[in-house]
C-alpha cells in the first residue's frame, strides 16, 4: 500500500498528533507585570475550528430536514385516561420550570483547556424523592393561579420618589447585590459580599424619615401593587436599626489602613529626606562654593546663608557672558570636586516629601482620632440595641432576627478587638508625627536657622525649594558636561593627535629632517679644510668661526 493510500485511510492520525503536541506546550512569556497568562495555548488565538463546526452543523440542518413522525391514532371513545403513575400525569399536576432546554449536547470540536466533553456529560445522576417533590410542587388550580399572577403583573409598580433620587438609587442598585441580601451582610459586616465601595454607596442610599413614611403610606393604600426597585430598596434598608451607625463603623474599620498610610508615608519621606540631605557630600560642596562666591562678591565674611537663596542662583547673571551664577557654581564644582554627583539623584526623598501638605497631615491625624472615638460610641450604641433586642441576655438568642445570621468570626464580633488595636496604632502614629516634626525643627537649627525662622518655615516649602534647586543643578551640570564633550570632539577632529595617522606622518617627517642635518654637520667636522672651504649647502653668515663652532658642537651627538 502506498503512503498516499495510508494517508487517505487514516486522515486523522497525523493531525491528532500535531494537535496533541501543540496543546501540551503552553504559550511562553505571556506575562503582564505580575499577571501570568502563560497557561494560554497557541490554539486559542483563533476560532476556526468552532466556526467551521458551526458552519457544518448549519449546512447539515439546511440540507434535508428529517421527516416528521406519523401522528398516533386517536384513542377510541370510552378508553380510560392514563394512570397517575404515568410520567405525563406527574408533569401535568406539578409546577413547571420555564427554562431553556439544551436540545443537543455534541462533543466539543477539539481538545480544550476544559476537556473534550461538556460539563453536562460528566455530571453524576442524582436520586430524588419524587413523591415528596410531587407533593411540594403540586399544581392546585393552575388556571386560577395563572389568572391571579397575570392580574398582579398587570398592576403598575408604585413609585413615590423624585426622578433624580430614583435614578441615583437605580444606578447604585445595578452595582449592589439584590436588596433582600443586603440586611444579613450589613448585620454581620461581611466584606466578601459588600466591599469598601459598596459601603460608600449604601451610605448615600440611607433613607430619610420622610421617605420611609411616604413609602409605607403608599404601600398601605395599594397593598396589591408592587413597589418600584428604588422604593423597595429604601424600605428594606429602613428596616435595619441604626443603619447609619453600622455603615459608619464598618467604613472606619475598612478605611483605617488607608487613612493611616496617608499620614505615615509623608512622615517617613520627611525623615528620609533629612537623612539624605545631611549625608550628601555634594550638597555640602555646593554650600561651601556658594558661600565663598558670595563672601567675595559682597566683600564680607558670612558664616552661612538661608537656603531659600539657592532657588535664586539661576536668576543672577554675570555682566560679560550673561551666564547665571548657577552655571559658574557647577563649573567650579566640576573643577574642584570632580567626583561630586548631580545632587538630584542623591535626595529623591526630598522630592517626594515636597509633594505633601503637612498641615493637612496634622488635620488628618486629628480627624482619625475623632473617628476612632466616634466608632467606640457607635459600637456601644449597637451593643445596647442588641442587648435590648435579646431581652438583656447576650448569650441567649431569641426571635431569630437577622443579627443571628452573623457568625462568631465575622467583622461585627471582632470590632471591639479591632478598635482596641486601632487605638494603640493611633498612639504610635501620634508619637511618630510629634518626633518627626521635632527632628525637622532640629534639622533647620543644624542648617543655621534661628528659632524665629524655624517657626516660619513650612516643611513642604523647604523641601520643594531644595528639590527644585537640585533639579536645576542637575540640568545645568548635564549641559556643561555635554558642551565639554562636544568641544573635545571638535578639537580632536581639527588637530590630529600623536597616535593618529596624520600625527605619525608628521613625526616621521620631522625625524627625517633632523637626521639629514645631523649627517651634514658630522661630514663638515670630518673634513680638515672645512674652515677655509665653505660648503654651498650650509647657510652663509658673517659671524666668527668660534660663533659657528659653538652651536655645532652643542648639536652634535657623541
C-alpha positions as CSV (number, residue, x, y, z in Angstrom):
1,X,0.0,0.0,0.0
2,X,1.3,3.4,-0.9
3,X,1.9,6.2,1.5
4,X,-0.9,8.3,-0.1
5,X,-3.3,5.4,0.4
6,X,-2.4,5.2,4.0
7,X,-3.0,8.8,4.5
8,X,-6.4,8.6,2.9
9,X,-7.3,5.6,5.0
10,X,-6.2,7.3,8.3
11,X,-6.7,11.0,7.7
12,X,-6.9,12.0,11.5
13,X,-3.8,10.2,12.8
14,X,-1.2,12.8,11.9
15,X,-3.4,15.8,12.6
16,X,-4.2,14.4,16.0
17,X,-0.6,14.0,16.9
18,X,0.1,17.6,15.8
19,X,-2.7,19.0,17.9
20,X,-1.7,16.9,20.9
21,X,1.9,18.1,20.9
22,X,0.8,21.6,20.3
23,X,-1.6,21.9,23.2
24,X,0.9,20.2,25.6
25,X,3.2,23.2,25.0
26,X,1.7,26.4,26.6
27,X,2.4,29.8,25.2
28,X,5.6,31.3,26.5
29,X,6.2,34.7,28.1
30,X,2.6,35.7,28.3
31,X,3.1,37.9,31.4
32,X,1.9,41.4,32.1
33,X,3.7,42.8,35.1
34,X,2.6,40.4,37.9
35,X,-0.2,38.8,35.9
36,X,0.7,35.4,34.5
37,X,-1.1,34.3,31.3
38,X,1.4,31.6,30.3
39,X,-1.2,28.8,30.6
40,X,-3.0,30.1,27.5
41,X,-2.5,27.9,24.4
42,X,-1.5,28.9,20.9
43,X,-4.6,27.3,19.6
44,X,-6.7,29.8,21.5
45,X,-5.6,32.6,19.2
46,X,-8.1,31.6,16.5
47,X,-11.6,30.1,16.5
48,X,-11.6,28.5,13.0
49,X,-12.5,25.0,14.4
50,X,-15.6,26.3,16.2
51,X,-16.6,28.4,13.2
52,X,-16.1,25.6,10.8
53,X,-18.0,23.2,13.1
54,X,-20.9,25.6,13.4
55,X,-21.0,26.2,9.7
56,X,-21.0,22.4,9.0
57,X,-23.8,21.9,11.5
58,X,-25.9,24.7,10.0
59,X,-25.3,23.3,6.5
60,X,-26.4,19.9,7.6
61,X,-29.5,21.4,9.2
62,X,-30.3,23.2,5.9
63,X,-29.8,20.2,3.7
64,X,-32.5,17.8,4.5
65,X,-34.8,18.2,7.5
66,X,-36.0,14.8,8.9
67,X,-39.5,13.7,8.1
68,X,-41.9,14.2,10.9
69,X,-43.1,11.1,12.8
70,X,-46.5,9.8,11.9
71,X,-49.3,11.0,14.2
72,X,-50.6,8.5,16.7
73,X,-54.1,7.2,16.1
74,X,-56.8,8.9,18.2
75,X,-57.9,6.9,21.3
76,X,-61.2,5.2,21.0
77,X,-64.2,6.6,22.7
78,X,-64.6,5.4,26.2
79,X,-61.0,4.5,26.7
80,X,-59.6,5.2,30.2
81,X,-57.2,8.1,30.8
82,X,-53.5,7.4,31.6
83,X,-52.9,6.3,35.2
84,X,-51.4,8.6,37.8
85,X,-48.2,6.5,37.8
86,X,-47.5,7.7,34.2
87,X,-44.8,10.3,33.9
88,X,-47.0,12.5,31.8
89,X,-49.5,12.7,34.7
90,X,-46.8,13.9,37.1
91,X,-45.8,16.7,34.8
92,X,-49.3,17.8,34.3
93,X,-50.0,18.0,38.1
94,X,-46.8,19.8,39.1
95,X,-45.4,23.3,38.5
96,X,-43.2,23.6,35.5
97,X,-39.7,25.3,35.3
98,X,-39.7,27.5,32.3
99,X,-36.1,27.1,31.4
100,X,-34.4,26.9,28.0
101,X,-33.6,23.3,27.4
102,X,-30.4,22.4,25.6
103,X,-31.5,20.3,22.7
104,X,-28.2,18.6,21.6
105,X,-25.0,18.2,23.6
106,X,-22.5,17.3,20.9
107,X,-18.8,16.7,21.8
108,X,-16.5,19.7,21.6
109,X,-14.9,20.2,18.2
110,X,-11.4,20.0,19.5
111,X,-9.4,19.5,22.7
112,X,-9.7,22.5,25.0
113,X,-8.4,23.5,28.4
114,X,-11.6,22.1,29.9
115,X,-11.6,18.7,28.1
116,X,-13.4,17.2,25.1
117,X,-16.9,16.9,26.6
118,X,-19.4,19.4,28.0
119,X,-19.9,19.8,31.7
120,X,-23.3,18.1,31.5
121,X,-21.7,14.8,30.2
122,X,-19.7,14.4,33.4
123,X,-22.5,15.0,35.9
124,X,-23.5,12.1,38.2
125,X,-27.1,11.1,38.4
126,X,-29.0,12.4,41.5
127,X,-31.6,10.2,43.1
128,X,-34.6,12.2,44.2
129,X,-37.7,11.6,46.4
130,X,-40.2,12.1,43.6
131,X,-43.2,11.6,45.8
132,X,-42.1,14.5,48.1
133,X,-41.4,16.7,45.1
134,X,-44.7,15.9,43.6
135,X,-46.4,16.8,46.9
136,X,-44.4,20.0,47.4
137,X,-44.8,21.3,43.9
138,X,-48.3,20.1,43.1
139,X,-50.3,22.4,40.9
140,X,-53.5,23.5,42.6
141,X,-55.9,25.3,40.4
142,X,-53.4,26.3,37.7
143,X,-55.9,28.4,35.8
144,X,-56.8,30.4,38.9
145,X,-53.2,30.9,40.0
146,X,-52.3,31.9,36.5
147,X,-55.1,34.5,36.4
148,X,-54.0,35.9,39.8
149,X,-50.4,36.1,38.6
150,X,-51.4,37.7,35.4
151,X,-53.6,40.1,37.3
152,X,-50.7,41.0,39.6
153,X,-48.4,41.6,36.7
154,X,-50.8,44.0,35.1
155,X,-50.7,46.1,38.2
156,X,-48.3,49.1,37.8
157,X,-45.5,49.5,40.3
158,X,-45.7,52.1,43.0
159,X,-43.2,55.0,42.7
160,X,-43.2,57.9,45.1
161,X,-39.7,59.2,44.9
162,X,-38.5,62.0,42.7
163,X,-36.9,61.3,39.3
164,X,-33.4,62.3,40.4
165,X,-33.4,60.4,43.6
166,X,-34.9,57.3,41.9
167,X,-32.2,57.4,39.2
168,X,-29.4,57.6,41.8
169,X,-30.8,54.6,43.7
170,X,-31.3,52.6,40.5
171,X,-27.7,53.2,39.3
172,X,-26.4,52.2,42.8
173,X,-28.6,49.1,42.8
174,X,-27.0,48.0,39.5
175,X,-23.7,47.6,41.3
176,X,-25.1,46.1,44.5
177,X,-26.4,42.7,45.4
178,X,-30.2,42.2,45.4
179,X,-31.9,44.2,48.2
180,X,-33.1,41.1,50.0
181,X,-29.4,40.1,50.6
182,X,-28.3,43.4,52.0
183,X,-29.6,43.2,55.6
184,X,-27.7,39.9,56.5
185,X,-24.5,41.3,55.0
186,X,-24.9,44.6,56.9
187,X,-25.7,42.9,60.2
188,X,-22.6,40.7,60.0
189,X,-20.4,43.3,58.2
190,X,-19.5,40.7,55.6
191,X,-16.8,42.2,53.4
192,X,-17.0,39.3,51.0
193,X,-20.5,40.5,50.0
194,X,-20.0,44.2,50.3
195,X,-16.6,45.9,49.7
196,X,-15.5,49.4,50.6
197,X,-17.1,51.0,47.6
198,X,-20.4,49.2,48.2
199,X,-20.4,50.5,51.8
200,X,-19.9,54.0,50.4
201,X,-22.8,53.6,48.0
202,X,-25.0,52.4,50.8
203,X,-24.2,55.4,52.9
204,X,-25.6,57.5,50.0
205,X,-28.8,55.4,50.0
206,X,-29.8,55.8,53.6
207,X,-33.5,56.7,53.6
208,X,-34.9,59.7,55.5
209,X,-37.8,59.5,57.8
210,X,-40.0,61.4,55.3
211,X,-39.2,58.9,52.5
212,X,-39.9,55.9,54.7
213,X,-43.2,57.4,55.9
214,X,-44.3,58.2,52.3
215,X,-43.4,54.7,51.1
216,X,-45.2,53.0,53.9
217,X,-48.3,55.1,53.5
218,X,-48.5,54.5,49.7
219,X,-47.9,50.7,50.3
220,X,-50.8,50.6,52.8
221,X,-53.1,52.4,50.3
222,X,-52.1,49.9,47.5
223,X,-51.4,46.6,49.1
224,X,-51.7,44.6,45.8
225,X,-49.4,46.8,43.8
226,X,-45.6,46.1,43.9
227,X,-43.1,48.7,44.9
228,X,-40.6,50.1,42.4
229,X,-37.0,48.9,42.8
230,X,-35.9,52.2,44.3
231,X,-38.7,52.3,46.9
232,X,-38.3,48.6,47.7
233,X,-34.6,49.2,48.4
234,X,-35.2,52.1,50.7
235,X,-37.9,50.2,52.5
236,X,-35.6,47.2,53.0
237,X,-32.8,49.5,54.3
238,X,-35.2,51.3,56.6
239,X,-36.0,48.2,58.5
240,X,-32.4,47.9,59.7
241,X,-32.0,49.6,63.1
242,X,-29.1,52.1,63.5
243,X,-28.2,51.8,59.8
244,X,-26.1,55.0,59.7
245,X,-24.0,53.9,62.7
246,X,-23.4,50.5,61.3
247,X,-22.3,51.8,58.0
248,X,-20.0,54.4,59.5
249,X,-18.5,51.9,61.9
250,X,-18.0,49.5,59.0
251,X,-16.4,52.1,56.8
252,X,-14.0,53.2,59.5
253,X,-12.9,49.6,60.0
254,X,-12.3,49.2,56.3
255,X,-10.6,52.6,55.7
256,X,-8.3,52.8,58.7
257,X,-5.3,51.2,57.0
258,X,-5.5,53.7,54.0
259,X,-6.1,56.6,56.4
260,X,-3.1,55.6,58.5
261,X,-1.0,55.2,55.3
262,X,-1.9,58.7,54.2
263,X,-0.4,60.1,57.4
264,X,2.6,57.8,57.9
265,X,4.0,57.9,54.3
266,X,4.7,61.7,54.3
267,X,6.3,61.5,57.7
268,X,8.6,58.6,56.5
269,X,9.6,60.5,53.4
270,X,10.4,63.6,55.5
271,X,12.6,61.6,57.9
272,X,14.4,60.0,55.0
273,X,14.8,63.4,53.3
274,X,16.6,64.9,56.3
275,X,19.0,61.9,56.4
276,X,19.8,62.2,52.7
277,X,20.5,65.9,52.9
278,X,22.7,65.5,55.9
279,X,24.7,62.7,54.3
280,X,25.1,64.3,50.9
281,X,28.7,65.4,50.3
282,X,27.7,67.2,47.1
283,X,25.2,69.3,49.0
284,X,28.0,70.4,51.4
285,X,30.3,71.2,48.5
286,X,27.6,73.3,46.9
287,X,27.0,75.3,50.1
288,X,30.7,75.9,50.5
289,X,31.2,77.1,46.9
290,X,28.2,79.4,47.0
291,X,29.3,80.8,50.4
292,X,32.8,81.5,49.1
293,X,31.5,83.2,46.0
294,X,29.0,85.3,48.0
295,X,31.6,86.4,50.5
296,X,34.0,87.5,47.7
297,X,31.3,89.4,45.8
298,X,29.8,91.0,49.0
299,X,33.2,91.7,50.5
300,X,32.3,90.1,53.8
301,X,32.9,87.0,55.8
302,X,29.5,85.5,56.3
303,X,29.4,82.1,58.0
304,X,26.2,80.9,56.3
305,X,23.1,81.9,54.4
306,X,19.4,80.9,54.3
307,X,18.9,78.0,51.9
308,X,15.9,79.7,50.2
309,X,18.5,81.7,48.3
310,X,19.6,78.6,46.4
311,X,16.5,79.0,44.2
312,X,17.7,82.4,43.1
313,X,21.1,81.3,41.8
314,X,19.7,80.8,38.3
315,X,18.4,84.4,38.3
316,X,21.7,86.2,39.0
317,X,23.9,86.6,35.8
318,X,27.4,87.9,35.2
319,X,27.9,91.1,33.2
320,X,30.1,89.7,30.4
321,X,28.9,86.2,29.3
322,X,25.4,86.6,30.8
323,X,25.7,83.1,32.3
324,X,23.7,82.5,35.5
325,X,25.6,82.2,38.8
326,X,24.4,78.6,39.0
327,X,26.4,77.8,35.8
328,X,29.6,79.2,37.4
329,X,28.9,77.2,40.6
330,X,28.7,74.0,38.5
331,X,31.9,74.8,36.7
332,X,33.7,75.3,39.9
333,X,32.4,72.1,41.4
334,X,33.5,70.1,38.3
335,X,37.0,71.6,38.7
336,X,37.3,71.4,42.5
337,X,35.2,68.3,43.2
338,X,35.2,66.1,40.0
339,X,33.7,63.2,42.0
340,X,30.6,65.1,43.0
341,X,27.2,63.9,41.9
342,X,24.3,65.6,40.3
343,X,22.6,66.0,43.8
344,X,19.1,65.3,42.4
345,X,19.6,61.5,42.4
346,X,21.0,61.7,46.0
347,X,17.9,63.3,47.6
348,X,14.9,61.6,46.0
349,X,13.1,61.6,49.3
350,X,13.2,65.4,49.4
351,X,11.3,65.5,46.1
352,X,8.7,63.1,47.5
353,X,8.3,65.0,50.7
354,X,7.8,68.2,48.8
355,X,4.6,66.9,47.3
356,X,2.7,66.6,50.6
357,X,0.9,69.2,52.6
358,X,2.0,68.6,56.2
359,X,-0.7,70.9,57.7
360,X,-3.2,68.5,56.0
361,X,-1.3,65.6,57.5
362,X,-1.8,67.0,61.0
363,X,-5.6,67.6,60.4
364,X,-6.0,64.1,59.0
365,X,-4.4,62.7,62.2
366,X,-6.7,64.7,64.4
367,X,-9.7,63.6,62.3
368,X,-8.6,60.0,62.5
369,X,-8.6,60.3,66.3
370,X,-12.0,61.8,66.3
371,X,-13.3,58.9,64.1
372,X,-11.8,56.4,66.4
373,X,-13.6,57.9,69.4
374,X,-16.9,58.1,67.5
375,X,-16.5,54.4,66.5
376,X,-16.4,53.5,70.1
377,X,-19.6,55.4,70.8
378,X,-21.3,53.8,67.8
379,X,-20.2,50.3,69.0
380,X,-21.7,50.9,72.4
381,X,-24.9,52.0,70.8
382,X,-25.1,48.8,68.7
383,X,-24.3,46.7,71.8
384,X,-27.1,48.3,73.7
385,X,-29.6,47.8,70.9
386,X,-28.6,44.1,70.6
387,X,-29.0,43.6,74.4
388,X,-32.4,45.3,74.3
389,X,-33.4,43.1,71.4
390,X,-32.3,39.9,73.2
391,X,-34.1,40.8,76.4
392,X,-30.9,41.6,78.3
393,X,-29.3,38.2,77.8
394,X,-26.4,38.4,75.5
395,X,-25.6,34.7,75.3
396,X,-29.1,33.6,74.5
397,X,-30.5,34.5,71.1
398,X,-34.3,35.0,70.7
399,X,-36.6,35.6,67.9
400,X,-34.2,34.5,65.1
401,X,-33.6,38.1,63.8
402,X,-31.2,39.0,61.1
403,X,-28.5,39.7,63.7
404,X,-28.4,36.0,64.5
405,X,-27.1,35.4,61.0
406,X,-23.7,37.0,61.9
407,X,-21.1,34.2,62.5
408,X,-18.9,34.3,65.5
409,X,-15.8,35.2,63.5
410,X,-17.4,38.0,61.5
411,X,-16.2,41.5,61.5
412,X,-19.1,42.6,63.7
413,X,-18.0,40.3,66.5
414,X,-14.3,41.3,66.1
415,X,-15.0,45.0,66.3
416,X,-14.0,45.6,69.9
417,X,-10.7,43.9,69.4
418,X,-10.1,45.8,66.1
419,X,-10.9,49.2,67.7
420,X,-8.5,48.5,70.6
421,X,-5.8,47.7,68.1
422,X,-6.5,50.9,66.2
423,X,-6.2,52.9,69.4
424,X,-2.7,51.5,70.0
425,X,-1.7,52.3,66.5
426,X,-3.0,55.8,66.8
427,X,-0.9,56.4,69.8
428,X,2.2,55.2,67.9
429,X,1.2,57.4,64.9
430,X,0.8,60.5,67.1
431,X,4.3,59.8,68.7
432,X,5.8,59.4,65.2
433,X,4.3,62.7,64.0
434,X,5.5,64.6,67.0
435,X,9.0,63.2,66.8
436,X,9.4,63.7,63.1
437,X,8.3,67.3,63.2
438,X,10.6,68.0,66.2
439,X,13.5,66.4,64.2
440,X,12.7,68.7,61.3
441,X,13.0,71.7,63.6
442,X,16.3,70.5,64.9
443,X,17.4,69.9,61.3
444,X,16.7,73.5,60.5
445,X,18.8,74.6,63.5
446,X,21.5,72.3,62.2
447,X,21.3,74.3,58.9
448,X,21.9,77.5,60.8
449,X,18.3,78.8,61.0
450,X,17.2,80.8,64.0
451,X,14.3,79.7,66.2
452,X,12.2,82.5,64.7
453,X,13.0,81.3,61.2
454,X,12.2,77.7,62.3
455,X,8.7,78.7,63.3
456,X,8.0,80.4,60.0
457,X,9.4,77.7,57.8
458,X,6.9,75.2,56.4
459,X,8.0,71.7,55.6
460,X,6.6,71.4,52.1
461,X,8.0,74.8,51.1
462,X,11.5,73.9,52.3
463,X,11.5,70.5,50.6
464,X,10.1,72.0,47.4
465,X,12.9,74.7,47.3
466,X,15.7,72.1,47.8
467,X,14.1,69.8,45.2
468,X,13.7,72.5,42.5
469,X,17.3,73.6,43.1
470,X,18.6,70.1,42.8
471,X,16.8,69.6,39.5
472,X,18.1,72.9,38.1
473,X,21.6,72.0,39.3
474,X,21.5,68.6,37.5
475,X,20.2,70.2,34.3
476,X,22.9,72.8,34.3
477,X,25.6,70.2,35.1
478,X,24.5,67.9,32.3
479,X,24.5,70.8,29.8
480,X,28.1,71.8,30.8
481,X,29.4,68.2,30.6
482,X,27.7,67.8,27.2
483,X,29.3,71.0,25.9
484,X,32.7,70.0,27.0
485,X,32.4,66.6,25.3
486,X,31.4,68.4,22.0
487,X,34.4,70.8,22.3
488,X,36.8,67.9,22.8
489,X,35.4,66.0,19.8
490,X,35.7,69.1,17.7
491,X,39.3,69.9,18.8
492,X,40.2,66.2,18.2
493,X,39.0,66.4,14.6
494,X,40.9,69.7,13.8
495,X,44.3,68.8,15.3
496,X,45.3,65.2,14.9
497,X,46.8,63.5,18.0
498,X,50.2,61.9,18.2
499,X,48.8,58.5,17.8
500,X,46.6,59.2,14.7
501,X,47.8,58.6,11.2
502,X,48.3,62.3,10.5
503,X,50.3,62.7,13.7
504,X,52.5,59.7,12.9
505,X,53.3,61.1,9.4
506,X,54.2,64.5,10.8
507,X,56.5,62.9,13.4
508,X,58.3,60.8,10.7
509,X,58.9,63.8,8.5
510,X,60.4,65.8,11.4
511,X,62.8,63.0,12.4
512,X,64.0,62.6,8.8
513,X,64.9,66.2,8.5
514,X,66.8,66.2,11.8
515,X,68.8,63.1,10.7
516,X,69.8,64.8,7.4
517,X,71.0,67.9,9.2
518,X,73.0,65.8,11.7
519,X,74.7,63.9,8.9
520,X,75.8,67.1,7.1
521,X,77.2,68.5,10.3
522,X,79.3,65.4,11.0
523,X,80.6,65.4,7.4
524,X,81.7,69.0,7.8
525,X,83.6,68.3,11.0
526,X,85.5,65.3,9.5
527,X,86.8,67.5,6.6
528,X,90.3,69.0,7.5
529,X,89.9,72.2,5.5
530,X,86.4,72.7,6.5
531,X,87.3,76.1,7.9
532,X,88.8,77.6,4.8
533,X,86.3,76.0,2.4
534,X,82.8,76.9,2.5
535,X,80.0,74.5,1.9
536,X,77.4,75.8,-0.5
537,X,74.8,73.7,1.2
538,X,75.3,75.5,4.6
539,X,73.8,78.9,5.2
540,X,76.2,81.8,4.9
541,X,76.7,84.3,7.6
542,X,79.4,86.9,8.7
543,X,79.9,85.6,12.2
544,X,83.3,84.4,13.5
545,X,84.2,80.8,13.3
546,X,84.1,80.5,17.1
547,X,80.4,81.5,17.0
548,X,79.8,79.0,14.2
549,X,81.6,76.1,16.0
550,X,79.8,76.7,19.3
551,X,76.3,75.8,18.2
552,X,77.6,73.0,16.0
553,X,79.4,71.3,18.9
554,X,76.3,71.7,21.1
555,X,74.1,69.9,18.5
556,X,76.5,67.0,17.9
557,X,75.8,63.6,19.3
558,X,78.8,61.7,20.6
